[in-house]
Amino acid sequence: MTDITYISEEGLKNLKDELENRRKVIRVEIAARITAAKELGDLSENFEYHVAKEDQAQNEERIIGLEDMIRNAKIVEKKSGGTIGLGSTFTVETAGIEKMFQMVGATEADPLSGKISNDSPIGVAFIGKGPGDKVEVTVPSGAVEYKILSVE
């Protein structure tokens, strides 16, 4: 079973750019480091060699992950009005403070910039709700109530 990667067009472009950079730049840099470390001699006690090999393994693992996400990507179009879904931008009020969020797929989530994942507890609570609805989300510090002001 494959996991669908919900992502915006910009997010997909960023993944493709990262993949190309890892294949064409980082991979080459690591290979050069491995070659240079091999020239230092005894590999069993060669710290630079072992670090470069570990970096190589991590880079290859990330490449495989990126290829998987790109292959299983489903573009989410910006949604406006109505109820909150993937791609929606919406404004809420909590404790007298207005906040704006955008509902995105997990790969693009960045809570500090207002991008919340549809898979996160707060994202799940908002899905399908509309202006005027109140949503209560349980967080480590307790329950937080949000009132949805608008969905764009």
C-alpha angles and dihedrals in degrees: 000000000000124000114232114230108216107206144151122247089253091050091051090050089051091052091049091048091050091048092051091048092050092048099043105028114019094040091052093046092051092047089053090050091051091050092049091048092050089057090060090071131229106059095194091072098026107119095185091054094050093047091049091049090051090049089050092053092049092048093050090048090052091048090054090048092049092048089052094049092047093047091051097039120136113192113230114208120215108266123209134199128352116055132353117267139142109316095022122134113206141173124223136180124222126169089350093305124115118220131182122216137181120210109227140162119272094261092061099041114132110160093186090063094042098259108132127186121242086225096055121097091249091046093050090050092054099044112111095009124121143194113314094022119125119220126193117204124188113222130173091269093050138273121336122196121211128189114207109228102177144351118212 
